[in-house]
Amino acid sequence: MTTLPARVIAVEKRGDQHHVIVQIGAKYRGSFNTLAFGEIKPYSGFLKDGRLDLIYFRDPGLNVGDEFPLWTLHQRTSKKL
């Protein structure tokens, strides 16, 4: 797994759900399904243009500006010519 730099840019409570928006700091071209989350995993979410929109049913304890624990299952490889 490879660590991805990410930061929380918004947190909002909507009824019994917590909506968290995270900006990934590096160019990431993988899919949502190739991401691995920290201890508190989101119920659902999607990824578009380096922005993660995540839904939690429990308060994830995140605040705007916090670093967000995120990894990709993809291995970075270098190509030799």
N, C-alpha and C positions, 0 to 999 in steps of 0.2 A: 504494500500500500504506500501511496505517496501523499504527504500532507499538502493540503491546499490552503493558502492564506485566505481567510474570510472574516468578515466583520458584520455584526448586526447593525442594520440601518433603520429598522422600525420594529416596534412591538405594539400590538393592539389586541385588546380583549373584545371578542365578539360573542356575546351570550356565554355559552359554556366552552368556547374554543379560544385558543390563543393563536393569533396570526403573527408570524415572525418573518421578516424579510431580511435576507442575508445577501451581501454583495461579495462575490468571489473575486479576490485580488489578482489572480492570474488568469490568462486566457485558458478557458476550459471548454473543450469541444466534445466531451463525452456526454452521456445521457444521465438523467436523474438516477436511473437504476444502477449506475456504476459508482455512485457515491456511498460512502460509509460515514455514519454519524457517531457522535460520542455516546455517552451513557443514556441520555434521554433522546430517544428516537421519535421523529415526527410521525403522526398518524398518516398524513399524506402531504404531498407537495408537488411542485413542478419547478423546472429550471428553464429560464429563457434569457439569452444574452448575458450570461454571467450573474444572473440574479435568481436567488432561490426564494420561493414563496412557500412557507411551511405552516402546517396546521398541527397544533398540539391540543390534546384534551386536558392535559395537566399543565400547570404553569411551569415552563422550562427554566425559570429563574434567570432569564436573559434580559439585558438592558441595552439600549441604544449605545453603540460604541464598543461593546464587548467583542473580544475575539471569539470566533465561532469554531468549535472543534469539527474539522471536516477532512476527509481523506478520499482519495480516488482509488478504485481497485485496479486501475490501469497502471502498468509499469512504464516509466519513461525509458525509452531506448534511444541510443544514438546510432545513426546509420553510417557505415563506412563506405566510401566511394572508391 
